[in-house]
Every structure is written in C-alpha cells, then in structure tokens.
Amino acid sequence: MNHHAPGRWAVRLDANGYRANRERELVLMARTAAEQVKKYRQPFTFSALNAAERRIIHLTLATEPGVRTESIGHGDDRKVVVHPV
C-alpha cells in the first residue's frame, strides 16, 4: 500500500485480537518450556517460528534464571532452543 509514496505506510491487521492472544500463548509456552528445561536438564526446541514470535520467546526468557535461548536453522525453518545453564 502506497509503496511508491515518500514516508511509506505500514499496515498491520489484527482480527479478533489474534496478535495479543498469540503473544500471551507464546509467553506461556516459553515459561512452560523453561520449567521443563530446568526440571529435566534437557534442551527444548520449539517448532519453526517467525522472527516476531522468536523475539517474544527470547525476551520472555532473557531474565529467567537457569536457562538460555538461541535461534537455530535458516530461513523459514528457524527455531528457538531453550538450554539449561
């Protein structure tokens, strides 16, 4: 939309609060994965996520003691791995 105009516009669509619901879901998934990693001392790998979703996982667990995160893979197959520390 208006990609030739100066000061291009960015349009984000959100149907029925999907984005907020998905973010809450990802935060819950991240915290659950962190608990499992700390309990069993085994890495947990999420399925492929887009960049925005991976960022939510990384930010959620950035201050979580006992775990660290990293992204692995290439292109559309990038995943987040939660490792025990």
Biopython code that builds the backbone (N, CA, C, O; Angstrom):
import numpy as np
from Bio.PDB.StructureBuilder import StructureBuilder

atoms = [
    (1, "MET", "N", (0.838, -1.173, 0.000)),
    (1, "MET", "CA", (0.000, 0.000, 0.000)),
    (1, "MET", "C", (0.882, 1.234, 0.000)),
    (1, "MET", "O", (1.711, 1.407, 0.893)),
    (2, "ASN", "N", (0.715, 2.070, -0.968)),
    (2, "ASN", "CA", (1.475, 3.318, -1.087)),
    (2, "ASN", "C", (2.981, 3.085, -1.081)),
    (2, "ASN", "O", (3.719, 3.897, -0.524)),
    (3, "HIS", "N", (3.453, 2.008, -1.679)),
    (3, "HIS", "CA", (4.879, 1.711, -1.614)),
    (3, "HIS", "C", (5.739, 2.665, -2.439)),
    (3, "HIS", "O", (6.960, 2.664, -2.281)),
    (4, "HIS", "N", (5.152, 3.468, -3.302)),
    (4, "HIS", "CA", (5.930, 4.428, -4.066)),
    (4, "HIS", "C", (5.928, 5.819, -3.430)),
    (4, "HIS", "O", (6.698, 6.685, -3.843)),
    (5, "ALA", "N", (5.098, 6.034, -2.460)),
    (5, "ALA", "CA", (4.979, 7.357, -1.835)),
    (5, "ALA", "C", (6.074, 7.561, -0.794)),
    (5, "ALA", "O", (6.479, 6.615, -0.118)),
    (6, "PRO", "N", (6.556, 8.808, -0.665)),
    (6, "PRO", "CA", (7.527, 9.093, 0.404)),
    (6, "PRO", "C", (6.884, 8.860, 1.770)),
    (6, "PRO", "O", (5.683, 9.073, 1.933)),
    (7, "GLY", "N", (7.679, 8.424, 2.756)),
    (7, "GLY", "CA", (7.141, 8.154, 4.086)),
    (7, "GLY", "C", (6.148, 7.017, 4.077)),
    (7, "GLY", "O", (5.050, 7.141, 4.620)),
    (8, "ARG", "N", (6.522, 5.919, 3.470)),
    (8, "ARG", "CA", (5.637, 4.763, 3.292)),
    (8, "ARG", "C", (4.875, 4.417, 4.555)),
    (8, "ARG", "O", (5.348, 4.648, 5.668)),
    (9, "TRP", "N", (3.705, 3.868, 4.371)),
    (9, "TRP", "CA", (2.865, 3.437, 5.482)),
    (9, "TRP", "C", (3.071, 1.955, 5.738)),
    (9, "TRP", "O", (3.323, 1.172, 4.822)),
    (10, "ALA", "N", (2.958, 1.599, 6.984)),
    (10, "ALA", "CA", (2.956, 0.182, 7.336)),
    (10, "ALA", "C", (1.571, -0.151, 7.877)),
    (10, "ALA", "O", (1.036, 0.563, 8.726)),
    (11, "VAL", "N", (1.009, -1.216, 7.389)),
    (11, "VAL", "CA", (-0.326, -1.624, 7.810)),
    (11, "VAL", "C", (-0.228, -2.985, 8.484)),
    (11, "VAL", "O", (0.336, -3.924, 7.923)),
    (12, "ARG", "N", (-0.783, -3.089, 9.694)),
    (12, "ARG", "CA", (-0.831, -4.364, 10.406)),
    (12, "ARG", "C", (-2.288, -4.702, 10.653)),
    (12, "ARG", "O", (-3.048, -3.873, 11.154)),
    (13, "LEU", "N", (-2.670, -5.892, 10.308)),
    (13, "LEU", "CA", (-4.035, -6.342, 10.533)),
    (13, "LEU", "C", (-4.078, -7.252, 11.754)),
    (13, "LEU", "O", (-3.166, -8.043, 11.996)),
    (14, "ASP", "N", (-5.148, -7.122, 12.507)),
    (14, "ASP", "CA", (-5.324, -7.940, 13.692)),
    (14, "ASP", "C", (-6.798, -8.301, 13.810)),
    (14, "ASP", "O", (-7.624, -7.446, 14.132)),
    (15, "ALA", "N", (-7.127, -9.546, 13.556)),
    (15, "ALA", "CA", (-8.520, -9.997, 13.599)),
    (15, "ALA", "C", (-8.825, -10.597, 14.969)),
    (15, "ALA", "O", (-8.162, -11.538, 15.405)),
    (16, "ASN", "N", (-9.816, -10.055, 15.630)),
    (16, "ASN", "CA", (-10.278, -10.558, 16.931)),
    (16, "ASN", "C", (-9.169, -10.669, 17.971)),
    (16, "ASN", "O", (-9.175, -11.597, 18.779)),
    (17, "GLY", "N", (-8.225, -9.742, 17.964)),
    (17, "GLY", "CA", (-7.161, -9.758, 18.963)),
    (17, "GLY", "C", (-6.191, -10.904, 18.808)),
    (17, "GLY", "O", (-5.598, -11.344, 19.793)),
    (18, "TYR", "N", (-6.011, -11.402, 17.586)),
    (18, "TYR", "CA", (-5.137, -12.551, 17.344)),
    (18, "TYR", "C", (-3.723, -12.299, 17.852)),
    (18, "TYR", "O", (-3.136, -13.158, 18.509)),
    (19, "ARG", "N", (-3.178, -11.133, 17.551)),
    (19, "ARG", "CA", (-1.790, -10.839, 17.931)),
    (19, "ARG", "C", (-1.591, -10.894, 19.446)),
    (19, "ARG", "O", (-0.636, -11.506, 19.925)),
    (20, "ALA", "N", (-2.479, -10.264, 20.192)),
    (20, "ALA", "CA", (-2.362, -10.267, 21.655)),
    (20, "ALA", "C", (-2.525, -11.682, 22.197)),
    (20, "ALA", "O", (-1.796, -12.089, 23.101)),
    (21, "ASN", "N", (-3.475, -12.428, 21.651)),
    (21, "ASN", "CA", (-3.674, -13.817, 22.087)),
    (21, "ASN", "C", (-2.457, -14.671, 21.779)),
    (21, "ASN", "O", (-2.034, -15.480, 22.606)),
    (22, "ARG", "N", (-1.895, -14.494, 20.594)),
    (22, "ARG", "CA", (-0.714, -15.277, 20.203)),
    (22, "ARG", "C", (0.477, -14.927, 21.098)),
    (22, "ARG", "O", (1.244, -15.807, 21.487)),
    (23, "GLU", "N", (0.629, -13.648, 21.422)),
    (23, "GLU", "CA", (1.736, -13.249, 22.303)),
    (23, "GLU", "C", (1.575, -13.887, 23.685)),
    (23, "GLU", "O", (2.544, -14.404, 24.240)),
    (24, "ARG", "N", (0.371, -13.855, 24.240)),
    (24, "ARG", "CA", (0.130, -14.494, 25.543)),
    (24, "ARG", "C", (0.430, -15.996, 25.466)),
    (24, "ARG", "O", (1.016, -16.567, 26.386)),
    (25, "GLU", "N", (0.030, -16.617, 24.375)),
    (25, "GLU", "CA", (0.283, -18.044, 24.181)),
    (25, "GLU", "C", (1.786, -18.329, 24.127)),
    (25, "GLU", "O", (2.253, -19.290, 24.738)),
    (26, "LEU", "N", (2.536, -17.513, 23.409)),
    (26, "LEU", "CA", (3.981, -17.708, 23.297)),
    (26, "LEU", "C", (4.689, -17.498, 24.629)),
    (26, "LEU", "O", (5.621, -18.231, 24.958)),
    (27, "VAL", "N", (4.255, -16.503, 25.399)),
    (27, "VAL", "CA", (4.844, -16.266, 26.716)),
    (27, "VAL", "C", (4.605, -17.478, 27.612)),
    (27, "VAL", "O", (5.519, -17.931, 28.300)),
    (28, "LEU", "N", (3.390, -17.999, 27.608)),
    (28, "LEU", "CA", (3.071, -19.181, 28.403)),
    (28, "LEU", "C", (3.898, -20.389, 27.945)),
    (28, "LEU", "O", (4.416, -21.139, 28.772)),
    (29, "MET", "N", (4.016, -20.570, 26.639)),
    (29, "MET", "CA", (4.819, -21.674, 26.103)),
    (29, "MET", "C", (6.279, -21.538, 26.521)),
    (29, "MET", "O", (6.917, -22.527, 26.882)),
    (30, "ALA", "N", (6.811, -20.314, 26.474)),
    (30, "ALA", "CA", (8.206, -20.077, 26.851)),
    (30, "ALA", "C", (8.437, -20.413, 28.316)),
    (30, "ALA", "O", (9.418, -21.071, 28.662)),
    (31, "ARG", "N", (7.533, -19.961, 29.172)),
    (31, "ARG", "CA", (7.686, -20.229, 30.610)),
    (31, "ARG", "C", (7.556, -21.716, 30.913)),
    (31, "ARG", "O", (8.280, -22.245, 31.756)),
    (32, "THR", "N", (6.645, -22.384, 30.237)),
    (32, "THR", "CA", (6.479, -23.829, 30.423)),
    (32, "THR", "C", (7.729, -24.572, 29.957)),
    (32, "THR", "O", (8.194, -25.492, 30.630)),
    (33, "ALA", "N", (8.269, -24.174, 28.811)),
    (33, "ALA", "CA", (9.492, -24.799, 28.298)),
    (33, "ALA", "C", (10.642, -24.584, 29.274)),
    (33, "ALA", "O", (11.422, -25.505, 29.517)),
    (34, "ALA", "N", (10.761, -23.386, 29.835)),
    (34, "ALA", "CA", (11.834, -23.091, 30.788)),
    (34, "ALA", "C", (11.724, -23.987, 32.023)),
    (34, "ALA", "O", (12.732, -24.493, 32.516)),
    (35, "GLU", "N", (10.511, -24.182, 32.517)),
    (35, "GLU", "CA", (10.313, -25.062, 33.673)),
    (35, "GLU", "C", (10.748, -26.489, 33.352)),
    (35, "GLU", "O", (11.402, -27.144, 34.163)),
    (36, "GLN", "N", (10.380, -26.965, 32.160)),
    (36, "GLN", "CA", (10.752, -28.322, 31.751)),
    (36, "GLN", "C", (12.268, -28.460, 31.619)),
    (36, "GLN", "O", (12.846, -29.461, 32.043)),
    (37, "VAL", "N", (12.905, -27.452, 31.032)),
    (37, "VAL", "CA", (14.360, -27.480, 30.844)),
    (37, "VAL", "C", (15.064, -27.497, 32.195)),
    (37, "VAL", "O", (16.027, -28.242, 32.382)),
    (38, "LYS", "N", (14.601, -26.694, 33.128)),
    (38, "LYS", "CA", (15.220, -26.669, 34.458)),
    (38, "LYS", "C", (14.982, -27.988, 35.197)),
    (38, "LYS", "O", (15.868, -28.474, 35.901)),
    (39, "LYS", "N", (13.814, -28.554, 35.042)),
    (39, "LYS", "CA", (13.469, -29.791, 35.752)),
    (39, "LYS", "C", (14.251, -30.990, 35.219)),
    (39, "LYS", "O", (14.804, -31.768, 35.996)),
    (40, "TYR", "N", (14.297, -31.141, 33.897)),
    (40, "TYR", "CA", (14.903, -32.332, 33.285)),
    (40, "TYR", "C", (16.325, -32.123, 32.776)),
    (40, "TYR", "O", (16.991, -33.077, 32.374)),
    (41, "ARG", "N", (16.795, -30.856, 32.795)),
    (41, "ARG", "CA", (18.159, -30.529, 32.347)),
    (41, "ARG", "C", (18.412, -30.965, 30.906)),
    (41, "ARG", "O", (19.531, -31.338, 30.551)),
    (42, "GLN", "N", (17.360, -30.916, 30.076)),
    (42, "GLN", "CA", (17.459, -31.246, 28.658)),
    (42, "GLN", "C", (16.980, -30.051, 27.838)),
    (42, "GLN", "O", (16.015, -29.395, 28.229)),
    (43, "PRO", "N", (17.631, -29.749, 26.705)),
    (43, "PRO", "CA", (17.178, -28.634, 25.864)),
    (43, "PRO", "C", (15.773, -28.883, 25.307)),
    (43, "PRO", "O", (15.361, -30.027, 25.116)),
    (44, "PHE", "N", (15.066, -27.814, 25.057)),
    (44, "PHE", "CA", (13.742, -27.871, 24.450)),
    (44, "PHE", "C", (13.782, -27.064, 23.168)),
    (44, "PHE", "O", (14.230, -25.917, 23.175)),
    (45, "THR", "N", (13.324, -27.640, 22.067)),
    (45, "THR", "CA", (13.312, -26.959, 20.777)),
    (45, "THR", "C", (11.875, -26.677, 20.357)),
    (45, "THR", "O", (11.057, -27.591, 20.254)),
    (46, "PHE", "N", (11.576, -25.398, 20.115)),
    (46, "PHE", "CA", (10.275, -25.011, 19.593)),
    (46, "PHE", "C", (10.209, -25.362, 18.115)),
    (46, "PHE", "O", (11.245, -25.483, 17.461)),
    (47, "SER", "N", (9.025, -25.523, 17.590)),
    (47, "SER", "CA", (8.870, -25.698, 16.150)),
    (47, "SER", "C", (9.222, -24.370, 15.474)),
    (47, "SER", "O", (9.411, -23.359, 16.151)),
    (48, "ALA", "N", (9.309, -24.371, 14.167)),
    (48, "ALA", "CA", (9.692, -23.167, 13.426)),
    (48, "ALA", "C", (8.741, -22.010, 13.751)),
    (48, "ALA", "O", (7.520, -22.169, 13.775)),
    (49, "LEU", "N", (9.343, -20.837, 14.000)),
    (49, "LEU", "CA", (8.598, -19.625, 14.338)),
    (49, "LEU", "C", (9.083, -18.486, 13.461)),
    (49, "LEU", "O", (10.219, -18.498, 12.987)),
    (50, "ASN", "N", (8.216, -17.499, 13.246)),
    (50, "ASN", "CA", (8.671, -16.328, 12.507)),
    (50, "ASN", "C", (9.504, -15.443, 13.441)),
    (50, "ASN", "O", (9.559, -15.687, 14.647)),
    (51, "ALA", "N", (10.142, -14.429, 12.888)),
    (51, "ALA", "CA", (11.064, -13.595, 13.653)),
    (51, "ALA", "C", (10.395, -12.916, 14.845)),
    (51, "ALA", "O", (10.981, -12.855, 15.926)),
    (52, "ALA", "N", (9.196, -12.414, 14.667)),
    (52, "ALA", "CA", (8.499, -11.729, 15.761)),
    (52, "ALA", "C", (8.185, -12.704, 16.902)),
    (52, "ALA", "O", (8.296, -12.344, 18.074)),
    (53, "GLU", "N", (7.799, -13.918, 16.565)),
    (53, "GLU", "CA", (7.492, -14.910, 17.586)),
    (53, "GLU", "C", (8.753, -15.373, 18.309)),
    (53, "GLU", "O", (8.742, -15.560, 19.526)),
    (54, "ARG", "N", (9.841, -15.556, 17.559)),
    (54, "ARG", "CA", (11.111, -15.926, 18.203)),
    (54, "ARG", "C", (11.545, -14.839, 19.175)),
    (54, "ARG", "O", (12.036, -15.133, 20.264)),
    (55, "ARG", "N", (11.365, -13.598, 18.785)),
    (55, "ARG", "CA", (11.747, -12.475, 19.642)),
    (55, "ARG", "C", (10.981, -12.507, 20.959)),
    (55, "ARG", "O", (11.558, -12.244, 22.014)),
    (56, "ILE", "N", (9.705, -12.821, 20.912)),
    (56, "ILE", "CA", (8.896, -12.904, 22.131)),
    (56, "ILE", "C", (9.447, -13.974, 23.065)),
    (56, "ILE", "O", (9.534, -13.755, 24.274)),
    (57, "ILE", "N", (9.821, -15.129, 22.517)),
    (57, "ILE", "CA", (10.390, -16.215, 23.330)),
    (57, "ILE", "C", (11.699, -15.744, 23.966)),
    (57, "ILE", "O", (11.901, -15.897, 25.171)),
    (58, "HIS", "N", (12.586, -15.171, 23.149)),
    (58, "HIS", "CA", (13.883, -14.708, 23.665)),
    (58, "HIS", "C", (13.698, -13.663, 24.760)),
    (58, "HIS", "O", (14.342, -13.754, 25.805)),
    (59, "LEU", "N", (12.840, -12.682, 24.547)),
    (59, "LEU", "CA", (12.637, -11.626, 25.538)),
    (59, "LEU", "C", (11.989, -12.158, 26.816)),
    (59, "LEU", "O", (12.333, -11.719, 27.913)),
    (60, "THR", "N", (11.070, -13.084, 26.681)),
    (60, "THR", "CA", (10.411, -13.661, 27.856)),
    (60, "THR", "C", (11.408, -14.388, 28.741)),
    (60, "THR", "O", (11.320, -14.305, 29.966)),
    (61, "LEU", "N", (12.350, -15.097, 28.144)),
    (61, "LEU", "CA", (13.293, -15.907, 28.921)),
    (61, "LEU", "C", (14.629, -15.226, 29.177)),
    (61, "LEU", "O", (15.509, -15.820, 29.800)),
    (62, "ALA", "N", (14.799, -13.999, 28.711)),
    (62, "ALA", "CA", (16.075, -13.292, 28.863)),
    (62, "ALA", "C", (16.488, -13.143, 30.327)),
    (62, "ALA", "O", (17.678, -13.204, 30.639)),
    (63, "THR", "N", (15.547, -12.954, 31.208)),
    (63, "THR", "CA", (15.866, -12.762, 32.626)),
    (63, "THR", "C", (15.513, -13.985, 33.471)),
    (63, "THR", "O", (15.561, -13.930, 34.700)),
    (64, "GLU", "N", (15.163, -15.073, 32.818)),
    (64, "GLU", "CA", (14.800, -16.312, 33.530)),
    (64, "GLU", "C", (16.082, -17.015, 33.975)),
    (64, "GLU", "O", (16.893, -17.411, 33.138)),
    (65, "PRO", "N", (16.270, -17.174, 35.287)),
    (65, "PRO", "CA", (17.490, -17.854, 35.747)),
    (65, "PRO", "C", (17.468, -19.340, 35.390)),
    (65, "PRO", "O", (16.416, -19.980, 35.408)),
    (66, "GLY", "N", (18.634, -19.872, 35.068)),
    (66, "GLY", "CA", (18.762, -21.298, 34.813)),
    (66, "GLY", "C", (18.577, -21.739, 33.382)),
    (66, "GLY", "O", (18.735, -22.920, 33.072)),
    (67, "VAL", "N", (18.240, -20.794, 32.488)),
    (67, "VAL", "CA", (18.086, -21.149, 31.070)),
    (67, "VAL", "C", (18.685, -20.064, 30.194)),
    (67, "VAL", "O", (18.852, -18.917, 30.607)),
    (68, "ARG", "N", (19.002, -20.466, 28.972)),
    (68, "ARG", "CA", (19.421, -19.516, 27.940)),
    (68, "ARG", "C", (18.758, -19.939, 26.637)),
    (68, "ARG", "O", (18.384, -21.100, 26.473)),
    (69, "THR", "N", (18.612, -18.995, 25.713)),
    (69, "THR", "CA", (17.958, -19.303, 24.441)),
    (69, "THR", "C", (18.898, -19.019, 23.280)),
    (69, "THR", "O", (19.812, -18.201, 23.383)),
    (70, "GLU", "N", (18.657, -19.707, 22.183)),
    (70, "GLU", "CA", (19.359, -19.414, 20.941)),
    (70, "GLU", "C", (18.454, -19.782, 19.777)),
    (70, "GLU", "O", (17.607, -20.669, 19.887)),
    (71, "SER", "N", (18.642, -19.093, 18.667)),
    (71, "SER", "CA", (17.925, -19.433, 17.439)),
    (71, "SER", "C", (18.826, -20.293, 16.580)),
    (71, "SER", "O", (20.026, -20.041, 16.470)),
    (72, "ILE", "N", (18.238, -21.315, 15.971)),
    (72, "ILE", "CA", (18.989, -22.191, 15.078)),
    (72, "ILE", "C", (18.213, -22.334, 13.780)),
    (72, "ILE", "O", (17.020, -22.038, 13.719)),
    (73, "GLY", "N", (18.901, -22.791, 12.747)),
    (73, "GLY", "CA", (18.250, -23.027, 11.467)),
    (73, "GLY", "C", (18.395, -21.843, 10.527)),
    (73, "GLY", "O", (19.043, -20.848, 10.850)),
    (74, "HIS", "N", (17.780, -21.969, 9.359)),
    (74, "HIS", "CA", (17.887, -20.954, 8.325)),
    (74, "HIS", "C", (16.525, -20.680, 7.716)),
    (74, "HIS", "O", (15.681, -21.571, 7.622)),
    (75, "GLY", "N", (16.321, -19.440, 7.306)),
    (75, "GLY", "CA", (15.103, -19.072, 6.590)),
    (75, "GLY", "C", (13.843, -19.346, 7.382)),
    (75, "GLY", "O", (13.747, -19.013, 8.563)),
    (76, "ASP", "N", (12.878, -19.958, 6.714)),
    (76, "ASP", "CA", (11.586, -20.238, 7.335)),
    (76, "ASP", "C", (11.651, -21.361, 8.367)),
    (76, "ASP", "O", (10.669, -21.621, 9.062)),
    (77, "ASP", "N", (12.790, -22.022, 8.470)),
    (77, "ASP", "CA", (12.942, -23.148, 9.399)),
    (77, "ASP", "C", (13.683, -22.759, 10.681)),
    (77, "ASP", "O", (14.210, -23.632, 11.370)),
    (78, "ARG", "N", (13.734, -21.448, 11.016)),
    (78, "ARG", "CA", (14.418, -21.004, 12.238)),
    (78, "ARG", "C", (13.589, -21.385, 13.456)),
    (78, "ARG", "O", (12.370, -21.217, 13.486)),
    (79, "LYS", "N", (14.289, -21.903, 14.458)),
    (79, "LYS", "CA", (13.657, -22.371, 15.685)),
    (79, "LYS", "C", (14.373, -21.779, 16.877)),
    (79, "LYS", "O", (15.520, -21.345, 16.769)),
    (80, "VAL", "N", (13.704, -21.761, 18.008)),
    (80, "VAL", "CA", (14.313, -21.340, 19.264)),
    (80, "VAL", "C", (14.578, -22.586, 20.102)),
    (80, "VAL", "O", (13.716, -23.452, 20.253)),
    (81, "VAL", "N", (15.789, -22.652, 20.640)),
    (81, "VAL", "CA", (16.149, -23.739, 21.551)),
    (81, "VAL", "C", (16.380, -23.126, 22.922)),
    (81, "VAL", "O", (17.093, -22.132, 23.058)),
    (82, "VAL", "N", (15.770, -23.728, 23.938)),
    (82, "VAL", "CA", (15.973, -23.304, 25.320)),
    (82, "VAL", "C", (16.920, -24.324, 25.953)),
    (82, "VAL", "O", (16.628, -25.520, 25.990)),
    (83, "HIS", "N", (18.059, -23.833, 26.452)),
    (83, "HIS", "CA", (19.092, -24.693, 27.033)),
    (83, "HIS", "C", (19.171, -24.472, 28.537)),
    (83, "HIS", "O", (18.931, -23.367, 29.023)),
    (84, "PRO", "N", (19.516, -25.548, 29.286)),
    (84, "PRO", "CA", (19.810, -25.332, 30.711)),
    (84, "PRO", "C", (21.169, -24.652, 30.854)),
    (84, "PRO", "O", (22.056, -24.818, 30.016)),
    (85, "VAL", "N", (21.312, -23.895, 31.917)),
    (85, "VAL", "CA", (22.611, -23.237, 32.163)),
    (85, "VAL", "C", (23.358, -24.013, 33.220)),
    (85, "VAL", "O", (24.474, -23.642, 33.585)),
]
sb = StructureBuilder()
sb.init_structure("model")
sb.init_model(0)
sb.init_chain("A")
sb.init_seg("    ")
for serial, (resi, resn, name, xyz) in enumerate(atoms, 1):
    if name == "N":
        sb.init_residue(resn, " ", resi, " ")
    sb.init_atom(name, np.array(xyz, "f"), 0.0, 1.0, " ", f" {name:<3s}", serial, name[0])
structure = sb.get_structure()
